[in-house]
Amino acid sequence: MLKIFTGDDRIRAKKAIEVYLGQDYEIVEGSELEVNSLPSIFLGNSLFSETRHILIRDLSVNKPAFDKLPDYLNTNHQVALLELKLDKRSNAYKLLKTKVEIKEFALPKNPNLNQVFDIYRTAKTNGKKAVSMLETIKNDEDPIMFFGLIVSQAIKDYARKQGPKEKRVLKELSKLDLDLKSTSLPSWLLIESFLLRLSSLT
């Protein structure tokens, strides 16, 4: 049996996957799968059990393999796909949605989302202005959620261009993450300090 779990709320999606698969399951990186590996995953047996429990992550980014997925709907194994986003225009999706259960887990919409991204972009060139912009939304935001959104943008930047500047930003965010978890300093103070430093990193 195959089920698809999709959406940007990965925490809720993973909890639902554990209800479906249990605590002990195989993990396969879908982005790296070769098409000729699909039969061994969906049809191959385990030495220890006839039914395997398999989580495949981000298969939809691998279009050749994802397009072959409808060929394996008769699998005897329990298979879960974890996808950030599905292309609902694709032929594979249109066929799958009529044959398998697709559960969506979306994060609540943040009304300040565009402003958060604007603050991050501004901080790349003008940290003081970014901190001033942050003051206007700070009371309505959770600092950890704000930090998470900044991280998501930095990862996108790195995916577009894997240069030394992008690596430096990710390293600084990694340090900030540790500081947010381990120091007694106010979270907003730590984040503001990062925004002020960001222009020197980029």
Buried (B, 14 or more C-beta within 10 A) or exposed (E): BBBBBBBEBBEBBBEBBBEBBEEEBBEBEBEEBEEEEBEEBBEEEEEEEEEBBBBBBBBBBBEEBBBBBBEBBEBEBBBBBBBEEBBEEBEBBEBBEEEBEBBEBEEEEBEBEEBBBEBBBBBBEBBEBBBEBBEEBBEEBEBEBBBEBBBBBBBEBBEEEEEEEBEBBBEBBEEBBEBBEEEEEEBBEBBBBBBBBBBEBB
